[in-house]
Each structure stands twice: as structure tokens, then as C-alpha cells.
Amino acid sequence: ETIAALTDITNLNHAESDGQITIFTDKTGVIKAARLLLSSVTKVLLLADRVVIKQIITSRNKVLATMERLEKVTSFQEFVQIFSQFGNEMVEFAHLSGDRQN
């Protein structure tokens, strides 16, 4: 809002001479507003990163827990069932980490 107000040509002072328009702007105000905007965007990006990282950690923990269960199977049927779950969780983990990398 500050940047818009400072750069709004209807609110700016201007002087005309020889058909040319000279626009005077508050450079200090624009710089301050740009820094505030950058700061706000940075905070939003950091918050989004924290959410994604928590999702990745949760997914990784699920994979590790399933792997531990897989190591303790007692029958082939149980192995197939848990291995299938392990595969699904690995796919989810790969998607989350791949999206993060992109």
C-alpha cells in the first residue's frame, strides 16, 4: 500500500516545462516500503518452509517406523502387507522431498 501510494501519479507533485513532465518521488519512502515488503515476503516463505519441512519429517518418521515393523515380520503375508505400506510411504516421502527440491 505504501509503495502504491508513493508511486501513484495522481498524488505526485509534478512540474511541466517545455512539454516535459518531471515527477518527484520520495525515494526514501519507496526504499523503506520495498524493504518492508521484502521482509513480509521473507516471513511468509520461511513459514511455508517450516510447514513443508514438518511434513517431510513426519513422512520420514512414518517410513522409519514401517521399516522397523518390516524387520520384525513373522510371516510372508505380513511381510507383503507391510512392504506394500512401506512402498506407499516411500512414494509419499519421495514426492514431498522432490517438491521441496523443486
Secondary structure as GFF3:
##gff-version 3
##sequence-region A 1 102
A	DSSP	alpha_helix	2	7	.	.	.	ID=ss1
A	DSSP	beta_strand	14	17	.	.	.	ID=ss2
A	DSSP	beta_strand	20	23	.	.	.	ID=ss3
A	DSSP	alpha_helix	27	71	.	.	.	ID=ss4
A	DSSP	alpha_helix	76	101	.	.	.	ID=ss5
###
